[in-house]
Amino acid sequence: MSTEPFIGEIKIFGFNFPPRGYMACSGQLLSIAQNTALFSLLGTTYGGNGVQTFALPNLQGRMPIGQGQGVGLPSYVMGQLSGTTNVSILTSNMPSHVHTLNAAIVKIKASSANADEISPDGNFPAATTAATYSGSGATPNVFTGGTTVTGTTDIAGGGLPISILNPYLVINYSIATQGIFPSRN
């Protein structure tokens, strides 16, 4: 088997420059007239006007992904750019959940007037007209109506985007501009 690459073959190198016969995969525009063989393989998949120029793939800060559709995955087309490194999480992205209210402060209004009516003014607790220490011990000294306690928790978080960038190692992607013209099966 020949060690000469196919024109358009992308290789990964551990050094920081494209070797002779290769160019960096950095999206640069090339002249069709000076690179007819490579243009006949790439066309305008990665950019260019298709009349005078075409573009090389731009893998700067990008991860390559295979074309087609895997099981349970979306379809990917050659030259398609997608993805982001940061996202904002919205309430609609969160699973349903509740926050517990660990402490509450309840203010109950009271009246110093005698509570000699079925429903005192303003429905506030008030002192009774009965003696506190009556013989039966059954008369309370404060009447209260129903009290409703409600509470909410404060909104948490600042809404700042979070990084979803995978761990990475920067390497050199280069495309062969010279070599064997690949034939189809």
C-alpha positions as CSV (number, residue, x, y, z in Angstrom):
1,M,0.0,0.0,0.0
2,S,1.2,3.5,-0.9
3,T,2.1,6.0,1.8
4,E,1.1,8.8,-0.5
5,P,-2.2,10.3,0.8
6,F,-5.4,10.7,-1.1
7,I,-6.1,14.3,-2.1
8,G,-8.6,15.7,0.4
9,E,-7.6,13.3,3.1
10,I,-7.5,14.9,6.6
11,K,-4.8,13.8,9.0
12,I,-4.0,14.7,12.5
13,F,-0.4,15.7,13.3
14,G,1.3,16.2,16.7
15,F,3.3,19.1,15.4
16,N,2.1,22.6,14.8
17,F,2.4,23.0,11.1
18,P,1.0,21.3,8.0
19,P,3.7,19.2,6.2
20,R,4.6,19.6,2.5
21,G,1.6,18.7,0.4
22,Y,-0.9,19.6,3.1
23,M,-2.7,22.7,4.3
24,A,-4.2,23.6,7.7
25,C,-7.9,22.9,8.1
26,S,-8.6,26.5,9.0
27,G,-11.4,27.5,6.5
28,Q,-9.2,29.4,4.1
29,L,-10.4,30.2,0.6
30,L,-8.4,28.7,-2.3
31,S,-8.3,29.4,-6.0
32,I,-10.2,26.8,-8.0
33,A,-7.8,27.4,-11.0
34,Q,-4.8,26.5,-8.8
35,N,-6.4,23.5,-7.0
36,T,-8.7,21.8,-9.5
37,A,-8.3,18.3,-8.2
38,L,-9.1,19.3,-4.6
39,F,-12.0,21.4,-5.8
40,S,-13.4,18.5,-7.8
41,L,-13.6,16.6,-4.5
42,L,-14.7,19.3,-2.0
43,G,-16.7,21.6,-4.2
44,T,-18.3,24.4,-2.1
45,T,-19.1,22.1,0.8
46,Y,-17.1,24.2,3.2
47,G,-17.6,27.6,1.4
48,G,-16.4,29.7,-1.5
49,N,-18.3,31.0,-4.5
50,G,-17.8,27.9,-6.7
51,V,-16.6,30.1,-9.6
52,Q,-13.2,31.4,-8.5
53,T,-12.9,30.1,-4.9
54,F,-13.7,27.2,-2.6
55,A,-12.9,26.8,1.1
56,L,-11.1,24.1,3.1
57,P,-12.8,22.7,6.2
58,N,-12.4,24.9,9.3
59,L,-11.6,22.7,12.3
60,Q,-10.3,25.5,14.4
61,G,-11.9,25.1,17.8
62,R,-14.4,22.5,16.3
63,M,-14.8,18.8,16.7
64,P,-15.4,16.7,13.6
65,I,-18.4,14.4,13.5
66,G,-19.3,11.7,11.0
67,Q,-21.9,12.4,8.3
68,G,-25.2,10.6,8.3
69,Q,-27.7,9.6,11.0
70,G,-26.9,7.3,13.9
71,V,-29.6,5.4,15.8
72,G,-31.6,7.9,17.9
73,L,-29.5,10.9,16.6
74,P,-30.2,13.7,14.2
75,S,-28.9,13.6,10.6
76,Y,-25.6,15.3,9.9
77,V,-24.7,16.7,6.4
78,M,-21.2,17.2,5.1
79,G,-20.1,20.8,5.8
80,Q,-22.8,21.4,8.4
81,L,-21.7,23.7,11.3
82,S,-23.6,23.4,14.6
83,G,-23.1,23.5,18.3
84,T,-22.3,25.9,21.0
85,T,-19.9,26.0,24.0
86,N,-22.3,27.7,26.4
87,V,-26.0,27.4,27.2
88,S,-28.5,29.1,29.5
89,I,-30.7,26.8,31.5
90,L,-34.3,27.8,31.4
91,T,-37.0,27.0,33.9
92,S,-38.6,24.9,31.1
93,N,-35.4,22.8,31.0
94,M,-35.6,21.9,34.7
95,P,-37.5,18.8,35.9
96,S,-40.6,19.4,38.1
97,H,-39.5,19.9,41.7
98,V,-40.4,21.8,44.9
99,H,-38.3,23.7,47.4
100,T,-39.1,23.4,51.1
101,L,-39.8,26.4,53.2
102,N,-37.5,25.8,56.2
103,A,-38.6,28.9,58.2
104,A,-41.4,31.3,58.1
105,I,-42.3,34.5,60.0
106,V,-46.0,34.9,60.8
107,K,-47.4,38.2,61.9
108,I,-50.8,38.0,63.6
109,K,-52.6,41.3,64.2
110,A,-54.4,41.5,67.6
111,S,-56.8,44.0,69.1
112,S,-56.7,45.3,72.7
113,A,-60.4,45.8,72.6
114,N,-62.7,43.3,74.4
115,A,-63.7,40.3,72.4
116,D,-67.4,40.3,73.2
117,E,-68.6,39.7,69.7
118,I,-68.9,36.6,67.5
119,S,-66.7,38.2,64.9
120,P,-64.5,41.0,66.4
121,D,-63.7,44.1,64.3
122,G,-61.2,43.1,61.6
123,N,-61.4,39.4,62.7
124,F,-58.3,40.0,64.9
125,P,-57.6,38.0,68.1
126,A,-58.5,40.1,71.1
127,A,-58.7,39.9,74.9
128,T,-61.8,38.3,76.5
129,T,-64.1,40.0,79.0
130,A,-64.0,36.8,81.2
131,A,-61.5,36.6,84.0
132,T,-58.4,34.7,83.1
133,Y,-58.6,32.5,86.2
134,S,-62.2,31.5,86.2
135,G,-63.5,28.6,88.2
136,S,-64.0,26.2,85.3
137,G,-60.7,27.0,83.7
138,A,-62.4,26.5,80.3
139,T,-62.6,30.1,79.2
140,P,-59.5,31.2,77.1
141,N,-58.2,34.7,77.4
142,V,-57.6,35.1,73.6
143,F,-59.9,34.3,70.7
144,T,-58.4,33.6,67.3
145,G,-60.0,33.1,64.0
146,G,-58.5,31.0,61.1
147,T,-55.0,32.1,60.2
148,T,-53.5,31.3,56.8
149,V,-49.8,31.2,56.5
150,T,-48.3,31.3,53.0
151,G,-44.7,31.5,51.9
152,T,-42.5,31.5,48.8
153,T,-38.9,30.8,48.2
154,D,-36.7,33.3,46.5
155,I,-35.6,32.8,42.9
156,A,-32.1,31.3,42.9
157,G,-29.4,31.6,40.3
158,G,-28.2,34.5,38.1
159,G,-29.1,33.2,34.7
160,L,-25.5,33.2,33.5
161,P,-24.7,30.7,30.7
162,I,-22.8,27.5,31.7
163,S,-20.0,25.9,29.8
164,I,-20.8,22.5,28.1
165,L,-17.4,22.2,26.5
166,N,-15.9,18.7,26.8
167,P,-12.3,18.3,28.0
168,Y,-10.1,18.8,25.0
169,L,-6.6,18.5,23.6
170,V,-5.5,20.9,20.8
171,I,-3.9,19.1,17.8
172,N,-3.2,19.9,14.2
173,Y,-5.7,18.9,11.5
174,S,-4.3,19.2,8.0
175,I,-5.8,18.3,4.6
176,A,-3.8,16.8,1.7
177,T,-3.6,19.1,-1.3
178,Q,-1.4,16.7,-3.3
179,G,-1.4,13.0,-3.6
180,I,-3.5,10.2,-5.2
181,F,-6.9,11.2,-6.7
182,P,-9.4,8.9,-4.9
183,S,-11.5,6.6,-7.1
184,R,-15.1,5.6,-6.0
185,N,-15.9,2.0,-5.3
